[in-house]
Amino acid sequence: MDELRELRARRDYECRLAPDRALETFADAQDFLRDRGLLTRTPDCALPSLYEACHEDPYQPGGRGFASWPATKWPWAHELSELPDVHSLDIHRGKTMLLSDELMSLVDPVCRAELARMERADPGWVKVLSHLADTGPSVADDVEVELGLKHKELRSLRSPLQRCGALVARSIVLPAESGDGHVHRSELARFDQAYPQPSGKPLDIVALMGAALRAAVLAPDKDLVRWFSWRWLLPADLVEQLIDRGLAVRPAGGWLAAPPPT
């Protein structure tokens, strides 16, 4: 139990769970992401969370959704995603995950495989992906018009594509039609359009889970399936493979930890 206690203390420190480790500046947030390799936006599992590490009162105490985000530091997730060495994908079971270049190189082959799989699956997904292959990255509103889809219809098609990484959405700013001010719109791109150059890494879901465990430091066994959308890719003996490959240690029953740094 001493080992588990020490690991919890290490996790509190490295994942900035202690108030005295709060992110004070945007530069702190950049360093935090580069150190951990990946961040969720809000806390919902063992993976490190950007907003949890801020330790800032919410915009609206007791509120849900956007109202629960940090009062002044909530723009940091978007601002991080705009950096050239940061990548934002909805692969955390449909929620935003921020990735460093190193983690992105492991995610890349998974997203490419999912793009190929989904191009052969549902006709609706094929329709959207084929259209983008012909037109290039497009504003979501334009895709609706060009494919004759209602807003809810496109949303229901793009959601599973984004969850799996086959489709990448990013916010862009366009001039308002009135000529006064600007509007925010969502641009959609196939993964191979957003990332034309493959990372060259093999598809290795166990290596990716090991890197995610390093980011978390310590996690219950049952938590691992909550980290990424690709539950069907996880081998039944994931825990055993992580341990056998030296990517995890078992400090106590039901717990996995990243090996100590060398």
Salt bridges, closest charged atoms under 4 A:
ASP2 OD1 - ARG5 NH1 2.63
GLU14 OE2 - ARG10 NE 3.28
GLU14 OE1 - ARG36 NH2 2.94
ASP35 OD2 - ARG36 NE 2.95
ASP35 OD1 - ARG214 NH2 3.98
ASP44 OD1 - HIS92 NE2 2.92
ASP44 OD2 - ARG93 NH2 3.57
ASP44 OD2 - LYS95 NZ 2.94
GLU82 OE2 - HIS78 NE2 3.96
ASP85 OD2 - ARG34 NH2 2.98
ASP101 OD1 - HIS87 NE2 2.65
ASP108 OD1 - ARG112 NE 2.83
GLU114 OE1 - ARG117 NH2 2.69
GLU119 OE2 - ARG190 NH1 2.69
ASP141 OD2 - ARG185 NE 2.99
GLU144 OE2 - HIS151 ND1 2.87
GLU146 OE1 - HIS131 NE2 2.66
GLU187 OE1 - ARG170 NE 2.84
ASP192 OD2 - ARG190 NH2 2.90
ASP204 OD2 - ARG245 NH2 2.69
ASP221 OD2 - ARG250 NH2 3.00
ASP223 OD1 - ARG226 NH1 2.97
